[in-house]
Structures are given as structure tokens and as C-alpha cells.
């Protein structure tokens, strides 16, 4: 339920209207600006939350890539050691939740696994209760409380990590993952859903936009893991169980995830420099009906590219 007018905070109380009056609440921050609307919602565990929309009177900053040009210039030879600090590529995974192009790895908290035993016991108790009874309703709320705990822990982790990345970087690049398609794999569906990749990308995007920073997604078909970021040599296949591999062309040993994040960052910088939404090396290439898309013909003939053709 929303209350669009005559809403204000008075100490530890929220005044909604004359009929409801003052409601005790726990506010986690002070509001600066004019309160527009307050939306009251009730979770499945029986707790009420108030979402407050505030007009702070500040204009939304324009998106800027200031500092990325220097980084792109430093990356012209595609050397990881010459990378600047304004742009970052992020490779999302299951073992490590996020691996960045500067070599940082953030462990996957696995919130569902931590509360799995507690959730299992409460679900078993719920299944033994008689349908329609008060004890079943109490057991249902206990199960919902565990799910709410897991959800809040996940959101807390994602908010803190996204805020850290946005505060430190000007350009943030991630891979455009097809999460809905990935969860169709019944062996990994629970682990993928527990990560919250989509929620994380959404948080990074709106936080970057609010501060005038650039958020960019690289096409999911871009071979970030199979391409050597040093010489751009691309291997034909790279199974998921191979976490480290050596490039046959330049003999560089790569950590699979760090190499992918560097390639994602480099590709994002190329997209920015070209001023286009298409990938710079390979175009928007995907296999259709067993044939390579005709967009491959538009691939730039760059030195060092796996598609480079020497001209006489």
C-alpha cells in the first residue's frame, strides 16, 4: 500500500495519515529532501517494511568515461601489467563469486548452503503439521523467516561488493550472462540462483549511473576465457575443469578467470573507443543453424587479432 502525501517522520515514528496515525519504526538512515511516497509491504515472514521515495533536488550526473582513455592507451599492447586503475572487468562464477581484472577474487558466500540444515529441519517440521491448523501456520512462518534471512544476507553482500567496486572505478565491464538459460541446468540451478548474478549487475548498474560512471555489458558470445589477453590467440576449446592454461603462441600461463576478466575489460574499452555497442574484435558473432554469422565479415583486420590477414 502506498501513501503519496502527508507522510513524515517524527523521531522513531512514521506518521502515515489521520486514520492510521503514528507507527513505530526503525530507520537505518536520515532522509535529505522531500518525501514523495511511502510504500508499506509485508514479507512472508510477517515483517512490515516501509520503502520511502525522496526527492533530493539533485540532478542526475551525466555518464562519463573520464580516465578510461588513458587506460585504453595503456592497453594498446594488451599487457596486463600496464593496466590503469580507472576501468575494471568482472568475471562472475561459482567457485569465486567475482574475479576482477586487477587480480582480486571475491569468494562465493554460498548463503543458502550455510542455512541449509536449519532450513531442512524447519521444512520437515512444516510437512508434519496438519493442513489448516495454527501450528502449521506458525511452522510456515518459521520457514519463511529462514528464507528471509538468506535473502537479506545475500543482498547485504551484493550491496557492499557493488558499492566497493563503483566507488573505486570509473568504467565497470561485466559479461551479459543468460541466467535464465543457465538455471535450466538442474545440476547447477540451485548454486546459480544462490549467487544472485542478475541482482549484482543491477546494483552495479544503477549505482554507477547515479554517480555518472560507465557500466557496460560485453556480449555473452565473446570468447573471454579462450582468448589470450597478451597476444589475442584463441584456443579452440577450453573445458570448465581447466582452470589454468598456457598460450601456445606466446607461452603465457593464464588463470582462466583473471584472463577472462582482463579480456572483458579490454573489450569494453574497445567498445567505448569505437563508440558502438558491438564488440570490436569479432562483431556480434554467433552460430546460427551451424553457420557463422555474416557479421564475421565486418571483423576489423587488427594486428594481433586471430582473424588478422596480412596485406601485400
N, C-alpha and C positions, 0 to 999 in steps of 0.2 A: 504494500500500500504506500502511495506517495502523498506527501504533504507539500504542496508547492508554495504556500505563503504563510506568513505569521509564525515562522519557526525560528526559535532562538535557543541558545544555551545559557543557562543560569547556574553557574557553579558546576555541581555534579549532576544537574538535572537538565533534561531536554524538554522544552515546552513545545508541544505539537499544536494543539488547538484548545478551545474552551471546553469541549466535551471530554477530551482525554486528560488535558491538563499537563502537569509535570511528571516526567518519567525518569527514574534514577538510571544513570548510565555511567559507563567507564570510557572516558575519552582518552585516546592514545596520543593526541596532539591538539594544539591550539589552531583555530582557523583564522586565516588572514584574508579578509574580503567579505563580500556579501553572500549570505547563504541563499541559494536559489530553491533547492528542493531537498527533501529528506525522504529516503525510501526505506521503509521498515520491512525486513524479511525474516522469516523463521526457518531455521535449519531443521533437518530431520531429527537432530538430537534434542530439539526443544528449545534451543537458544535463539534469542532475538538479536538482530544486528541492524544498525542504522547506517545507511550509506548517504553521505552528505555531499551535495554538489555545491561548490563555492566558486564565485566569480572573483578572481584576484585582481582583475583590471589590467593585467599584463598581456601584451601582445605575444603571440607565438613566434619565436625566433625563426628566421629563415634557415633552411638546411645549408650547411657549409661543409666543404672538404678542405678547409684551410689546414695546411700541414701535410696533406696527403700527396701533394705534388712533389714535395721533397722526398717523401718515402718512395714514390713511384720512380723518381730519378735514380735513387739509390738502388732500386730493384732491377735496373735495366740489364744487369748481368745475371740476375736471378740467383744471387748468392745469399744464403740465409744469414751470414754474419754481417751483411751490410744493410740489414733491415732497419728502418727508422722506427720511432715509437708512436706514431700517430695513427697507424692502421693496424688492425688485428683480424686474423682469420680464425674461425672457431669450427672445429670438427666435433660433432656430437656422437657419443657412443654409449655402450652399455657398461663395459668394464670401467672406463673413465667417463664420467658424465660429459665433460668438455675438455678438449685439448686445444690450446691456443698456439698461434704461430710463433710466439716468443718462447715456447717450450714448457709453459705451465700446464699442469694436469690437475684437474679437479675430480676427486673421487665421486663415484656414484653413491649417494647416501643409502639407497635401497630402503626407503621408508616403509614400504609395505612388508618387506621381509623382516624388519625389526619388530613389527607389531603382529606378525603372522600368527604366533602362538596364542597371544591374547585374543585376537580376532577369532581364531578357531574355537577356543573354549566358549566364548560367548555365543557364537553361532550354533554350537552344539546344544547349549542350554536353550536357545531360542527354538530349535527344532523339536525339543521335548515338550514344550508348552502347548496347552490346548488352545486351538484357534478361537479367537473372540474373547479370551479371558484377560483379566487385568494383568496377571503375571506375564502373559505373552507380550503385552504392550510394554511393560517395563523392560523385558528382555530385548525387545526390538530397539528401545531407546538406548540400551547399553551397547548394542551392536553399532547403532548409528553414531554413538559417541566415539567409538574407536575409529570408524571411518572418518569422522570429522577431525580427529587428532592427526591421522595420517595426512589428510588434505592440508591442514594448517602447517604441519611440519614441512611438507613439500613446497608450499607457497612461500614459507619463510626462507627456505634455502634458495629458491629461484629468485626471489626479490633481492636477497643480499648479493648473490652472484651477478645478476644483471646490473645492479647498481654499481658494483665494483668495476665491471667492465666498461660501462658507459662513462663513469667518472674519469677513467684513465685514458680512454681512447677517443679519437675523433671520427674514425671510419671503422665500422664493425661489419664484417662479412661472415655470413653463415651459408650453409647449403640448404637449398629448398627441398626438404625431405617430404616424401609422401607417407606421412604417418598412418593415414587411414588404410593405405595399401599394405604397410608393413605389419600392422596388427592382425592381418588375416593369417599370418603365420602362427598357428596355435602353440608352437613351442616357445615363441618369444613374445607373444602378445602381452602377457602379464608384465614382463620386465620392461617392455617398451612403454606400456601405459603408465607404469610406475615412475618412469623418468620425467615425463611432462615436457618433452621437447617443444611441442607446439606452444604451450604456455610460456616457456622460457623465451622463445623467439618473439612472442607477442610483447612480453615485458621489455625486452631489449629494444624492440622497435619503437614503442610509444615513449619510453624514457629517452631514447636518442633523439626522437623528433621534438620532444619538449625542450631539449637543450640545444637544438639547432645542429645536431650531429647527424652523420650519414649512416643509415642502415641499409645494407644491400644483400640480396639473396642471389647466390650463384646457382645456375641450373643443376638439377639433380643428376643429369646425364653427363656432366663434366667429369672426366676421369681424374679426380683429385688424388686418389690413392695410388693409381697405377702410373702416374707421371712423375718423373724425377724433376724436382724443382730446380736442380742445378743446370742440367743440360736439356731438359724437356723431352728426354727419351721416354717412350711409353711401352710398358710391358704388355703382352697380350692378355695374360690372366694373372690374378693375384687373389688366391683363396683367402677367406676370412681368418683361417687358422695361422696364416703367415703374418706375424706382427712386425718383423724386421726383414728388409730385403736390400740387396746390393745391386746398384745400377750396372748393367753390362757395358754401358758406353763410357761413363766417367768413373766407375768403381767407387761411387759414394754409397756408404751404408746409411739407410734411412730407417727411422722409426715410422711405421706406417701412418700413425695418427698425426704426428707432428708434420710429416711430409704433406699429408692431405690438407692440414690447416694452412700451411705456407702456400700451397697451390691455390686454395680458396681465397686467401688474401691477395695474392698476385693477380688472380683472375678478376677480382673485384676492382683492383687498381687499374687494370687494363680497361675494364668496362667504363670506369669513371673518366679515364683519359680519352676514350673514344667517344664519350657522350652518348652511348647507346645502351639498350637493355639486353642486347645479345652478347654472348661470350665472344671474346676477341680471338681466341685460338680454337677453332673448330666450329664456330657458329652454334646454333641451336640444333645440334645433330642428334638424331635418334633413329633407331631402326624401325622401319615400317614395312610389314609384310616381307621381312627377310632382306630388304634392300636398304642401303644407306641413303638418307635423305639427300635431296638435290642441294640442300643448303651447304653441303660439304664443298661444292664448287666455289663458294664465296669465302673459303678459308683464307686468311691473309698468308702470303708467302713470306714468312718471317725466318730469319736466320736462327737456327737452333730449334725450329719447330719440327716435329716428327713428320709433317707434311711438306717440308721445305724442298723445293725443286730448284736446283742451280740453273741459272740462265747464262747462256753464252754471250 
